[in-house]
Amino acid sequence: MGFRISSSSSSSCFCLQRALLPPLTAIATSTRALRRSNCIPSCSVSYQKFVEFALDETKRHTHLIPSPLQEKFSFMNSKDVKGSFSMLSFEAAKIRLLRSLIIQTETMQVLDFTVFPKAEYDVPIFCANFFTSAKTNIIVLDLNPVHDIINQYEYKEKYFKSLIPLGLKYAEVWLELICKAVKETDESQIFHNLEAQHRYLTWRAEKDPGRGVLKKLIGDTLAKDMLRSFLFNGVDELGSKTFNDYFPQYCCQEGNLNKKGNIIGKSFENRPWNARGEFIGSFSWIDVDV
């Protein structure tokens, strides 16, 4: 399943169905009126309302309890005290971590909302990423398979075949999938699920496109801690393999890691960079693959 996001400077957004995101209907409106200013009116979009809506919907299906991460990651100011970071994190019977991050500055708002299933369940990882500036609105809903849907036909049939015709409603369907998921008891399969999720976390902790924004707002040390300990929690606990173990193609001849960025939306292990880190794709359109 794929959505397309224009990479031009003009407004880019998805018109989400009212049944899915009722608090955010304003995000699908034109932003032309905002282009005269670099600032975002505080009332234009409320990502907090989406988080509240998502939590309410999740609570209808399962019992959420606060994650221990909440003690450390709840609120933070940017270095210039002009930006704020609001964080929430929860656990549930089948959910290892449900977490949200809202970044708000004078010129942009960002929401990073992700739900990671426990290793006993091979349900895809659900992600919602929103971005708003004076000129651009972007909404991306993403399901990241924990296993290879190209070579593992049964996994694709199990989850993705039924989701493809549903379009944007798959966010609601995901909650039903996690509720109906049967707990795995085979130790080898649990390990396989765990390693697959760790592989995803390892990629994102190193190559997440938001790393630069975090470093600019809170500095390199805090940005790294937030990436590894909160946003992609588990990268240091769920496995011992390194980025080079999973993705040796990104190791330069000198033995250093290729620090080139990635392209938002491409299947996470397949970015259009060659062995030298040179971009070989096209900037005209960005495909968001599920």
C-alpha positions as CSV (number, residue, x, y, z in Angstrom):
1,M,0.0,0.0,0.0
2,G,1.4,3.4,-0.8
3,F,0.6,7.1,-0.3
4,R,2.4,9.8,-2.2
5,I,3.6,13.0,-0.7
6,S,4.7,15.9,-2.9
7,S,8.1,17.2,-1.9
8,S,7.5,20.7,-3.1
9,S,7.2,23.6,-0.8
10,S,3.5,23.8,-1.3
11,S,1.0,22.4,1.2
12,S,1.0,18.6,1.3
13,C,-1.5,16.7,3.3
14,F,-3.9,13.7,3.4
15,C,-7.6,14.2,3.9
16,L,-8.1,11.7,6.7
17,Q,-11.6,10.3,7.1
18,R,-13.6,11.9,9.9
19,A,-14.2,8.5,11.5
20,L,-10.5,8.0,11.9
21,L,-9.3,11.4,13.1
22,P,-12.2,13.7,14.0
23,P,-10.1,16.2,16.0
24,L,-7.8,16.8,13.1
25,T,-10.1,17.7,10.3
26,A,-8.5,21.2,10.2
27,I,-5.2,19.7,9.1
28,A,-6.6,18.9,5.7
29,T,-7.4,22.5,4.9
30,S,-5.3,24.7,2.7
31,T,-2.5,26.6,4.4
32,R,-2.3,29.4,1.9
33,A,-3.5,31.9,4.5
34,L,-0.6,31.0,6.7
35,R,2.1,31.6,4.2
36,R,2.4,35.3,5.0
37,S,4.0,34.4,8.3
38,N,6.7,32.0,9.4
39,C,4.8,31.4,12.7
40,I,2.1,28.9,13.3
41,P,-1.0,30.1,15.1
42,S,-1.3,28.0,18.3
43,C,-4.9,27.2,17.5
44,S,-4.4,26.0,13.9
45,V,-3.7,22.4,14.7
46,S,-3.8,20.5,18.0
47,Y,-1.7,17.3,17.9
48,Q,-2.5,16.8,21.5
49,K,-6.1,16.2,20.5
50,F,-5.0,13.4,18.2
51,V,-3.0,11.8,21.0
52,E,-6.0,12.0,23.3
53,F,-8.2,10.5,20.6
54,A,-5.7,7.7,19.9
55,L,-5.4,6.8,23.6
56,D,-9.1,6.8,24.1
57,E,-9.5,4.5,21.1
58,T,-6.8,2.2,22.4
59,K,-8.3,2.1,25.8
60,R,-11.5,0.8,24.2
61,H,-9.6,-2.3,23.2
62,T,-7.1,-2.8,26.0
63,H,-6.0,-1.6,29.4
64,L,-3.1,0.9,29.3
65,I,-0.7,1.5,32.2
66,P,2.0,4.2,32.3
67,S,5.4,3.1,31.2
68,P,8.4,3.5,33.5
69,L,9.8,5.7,30.8
70,Q,7.3,8.4,31.8
71,E,9.3,9.2,34.8
72,K,12.3,10.4,32.7
73,F,10.5,11.4,29.5
74,S,7.5,13.7,30.0
75,F,8.4,17.3,29.2
76,M,11.5,19.2,28.0
77,N,12.4,22.6,26.7
78,S,14.6,23.3,23.7
79,K,18.0,24.9,24.2
80,D,16.6,28.4,23.4
81,V,13.5,27.7,25.6
82,K,11.4,28.6,22.6
83,G,10.4,25.0,21.8
84,S,8.8,22.3,23.9
85,F,8.8,18.5,23.9
86,S,5.8,16.7,25.4
87,M,6.0,12.9,25.8
88,L,3.7,10.1,26.9
89,S,4.4,6.4,27.1
90,F,2.2,3.4,28.1
91,E,2.3,-0.4,28.1
92,A,-0.5,-3.0,27.8
93,A,-0.9,-6.8,27.8
94,K,0.1,-7.1,24.1
95,I,1.9,-3.8,23.7
96,R,5.5,-3.4,24.6
97,L,5.5,0.4,24.2
98,L,3.0,3.0,23.0
99,R,4.6,6.4,23.0
100,S,4.0,9.9,21.6
101,L,6.2,12.9,21.2
102,I,4.9,16.3,20.4
103,I,7.4,19.0,19.4
104,Q,6.2,22.6,19.2
105,T,8.2,25.7,18.3
106,E,7.3,29.1,16.8
107,T,7.7,27.7,13.3
108,M,6.6,24.1,13.4
109,Q,4.7,21.3,15.1
110,V,5.7,17.6,15.0
111,L,4.0,14.5,16.2
112,D,5.7,11.1,16.4
113,F,3.3,8.4,17.6
114,T,4.3,4.7,17.5
115,V,3.0,1.5,19.0
116,F,5.4,-1.5,19.4
117,P,3.8,-5.0,20.0
118,K,5.4,-7.4,22.5
119,A,7.8,-10.0,21.0
120,E,5.1,-12.7,21.5
121,Y,3.1,-11.0,18.7
122,D,4.3,-10.5,15.2
123,V,1.8,-7.7,14.5
124,P,3.3,-4.8,12.4
125,I,4.5,-1.7,14.2
126,F,2.0,1.2,13.9
127,C,3.4,4.7,13.3
128,A,1.7,8.1,12.8
129,N,3.9,11.0,11.9
130,F,2.5,14.6,11.5
131,F,4.3,17.7,10.6
132,T,3.0,21.3,10.3
133,S,4.8,24.5,9.4
134,A,3.5,27.8,8.0
135,K,3.6,26.4,4.4
136,T,3.2,22.6,4.8
137,N,1.1,20.0,6.4
138,I,2.1,16.3,6.2
139,I,0.4,13.3,7.7
140,V,1.9,9.8,7.3
141,L,0.2,6.7,8.7
142,D,2.5,3.7,8.4
143,L,2.5,0.0,9.2
144,N,6.0,-1.4,9.5
145,P,6.1,-5.2,9.1
146,V,8.4,-6.9,11.5
147,H,9.1,-9.6,8.9
148,D,9.8,-9.6,5.2
149,I,6.5,-9.3,3.3
150,I,8.2,-9.9,0.0
151,N,9.7,-13.3,0.8
152,Q,7.4,-14.4,3.6
153,Y,4.1,-14.8,1.8
154,E,2.3,-16.2,4.8
155,Y,3.1,-13.1,6.8
156,K,1.9,-10.8,4.1
157,E,-1.4,-12.8,3.7
158,K,-1.9,-12.7,7.5
159,Y,-1.8,-9.0,7.9
160,F,-1.3,-6.8,4.8
161,K,-3.6,-8.4,2.2
162,S,-6.7,-7.5,4.3
163,L,-5.4,-4.0,5.0
164,I,-4.7,-2.9,1.4
165,P,-8.3,-2.3,0.3
166,L,-9.1,-0.4,3.5
167,G,-6.8,2.6,2.9
168,L,-6.6,5.0,5.8
169,K,-9.0,2.9,7.9
170,Y,-6.1,0.5,8.7
171,A,-5.3,2.4,11.8
172,E,-8.6,1.2,13.3
173,V,-8.0,-2.3,11.9
174,W,-4.6,-2.4,13.6
175,L,-6.3,-2.2,17.0
176,E,-8.5,-5.1,16.1
177,L,-5.4,-7.1,14.9
178,I,-3.5,-6.6,18.1
179,C,-6.6,-7.6,20.1
180,K,-7.2,-10.7,18.1
181,A,-3.5,-11.7,18.0
182,V,-2.7,-15.0,19.6
183,K,0.2,-15.2,22.0
184,E,3.1,-17.0,20.5
185,T,4.5,-19.9,22.6
186,D,7.3,-21.2,20.3
187,E,10.5,-19.8,21.8
188,S,12.2,-19.8,18.4
189,Q,9.5,-17.7,16.8
190,I,9.4,-15.3,19.8
191,F,13.2,-14.8,19.3
192,H,12.6,-14.3,15.6
193,N,10.0,-11.6,16.3
194,L,12.3,-10.0,18.9
195,E,15.2,-9.9,16.5
196,A,13.1,-8.5,13.7
197,Q,11.8,-5.6,16.0
198,H,15.4,-5.0,17.2
199,R,16.5,-4.7,13.6
200,Y,13.9,-2.1,12.9
201,L,14.8,-0.2,16.1
202,T,18.5,-0.3,15.2
203,W,17.8,1.2,11.8
204,R,15.6,4.0,13.1
205,A,17.8,4.9,16.1
206,E,20.7,5.5,13.6
207,K,18.9,6.8,10.5
208,D,15.7,8.4,11.7
209,P,15.1,11.6,9.6
210,G,14.2,13.6,12.7
211,R,17.7,13.2,14.2
212,G,18.8,16.6,12.8
213,V,15.9,18.5,14.2
214,L,16.4,17.0,17.6
215,K,20.1,17.8,17.6
216,K,19.3,21.4,16.7
217,L,16.7,21.8,19.4
218,I,18.2,20.0,22.4
219,G,21.8,19.2,21.5
220,D,23.6,16.0,20.4
221,T,23.7,14.2,23.8
222,L,20.0,14.7,24.7
223,A,19.0,13.9,21.1
224,K,20.8,10.6,21.1
225,D,19.3,9.7,24.5
226,M,15.8,10.5,23.3
227,L,16.3,8.5,20.2
228,R,17.7,5.4,21.9
229,S,15.9,5.5,25.2
230,F,12.5,6.8,24.3
231,L,11.6,7.0,20.6
232,F,13.2,3.7,19.8
233,N,13.4,2.2,23.3
234,G,14.6,-1.3,23.2
235,V,17.5,-0.8,20.8
236,D,19.9,-1.3,23.7
237,E,17.9,-4.0,25.5
238,L,16.2,-6.3,23.0
239,G,19.4,-7.5,21.2
240,S,23.1,-7.2,21.0
241,K,23.6,-6.9,17.2
242,T,24.9,-3.6,15.9
243,F,23.8,-1.5,12.9
244,N,26.7,-2.9,10.9
245,D,25.6,-6.5,11.7
246,Y,22.1,-5.8,10.3
247,F,23.1,-3.4,7.5
248,P,26.7,-4.1,6.4
249,Q,26.1,-2.3,3.1
250,Y,26.2,1.0,5.0
251,C,29.7,0.3,6.3
252,C,32.3,2.4,4.4
253,Q,35.7,1.0,3.3
254,E,37.4,2.7,6.3
255,G,35.1,0.8,8.6
256,N,33.1,3.8,9.6
257,L,29.3,4.1,9.3
258,N,27.9,5.9,6.3
259,K,26.3,9.0,7.9
260,K,24.2,10.0,4.8
261,G,20.6,10.5,5.6
262,N,17.6,8.6,4.4
263,I,14.5,9.2,2.4
264,I,11.3,9.4,4.3
265,G,8.8,6.7,3.4
266,K,11.0,4.2,1.6
267,S,10.9,0.7,3.1
268,F,13.3,1.2,6.0
269,E,16.1,-1.0,4.8
270,N,16.0,0.0,1.1
271,R,17.0,3.6,0.6
272,P,18.2,5.0,-2.8
273,W,21.8,5.6,-1.9
274,N,24.8,3.8,-3.5
275,A,27.8,2.4,-1.7
276,R,29.5,5.8,-1.6
277,G,26.4,7.4,0.0
278,E,25.4,9.2,-3.2
279,F,21.7,9.8,-3.8
280,I,20.5,7.9,-6.9
281,G,16.7,8.4,-6.5
282,S,14.4,11.2,-7.4
283,F,13.3,14.1,-5.3
284,S,10.1,14.8,-7.3
285,W,7.9,12.4,-5.4
286,I,8.3,10.4,-2.2
287,D,6.5,7.1,-1.9
288,V,5.3,6.1,1.5
289,D,5.3,2.3,1.4
290,V,3.5,0.0,3.8
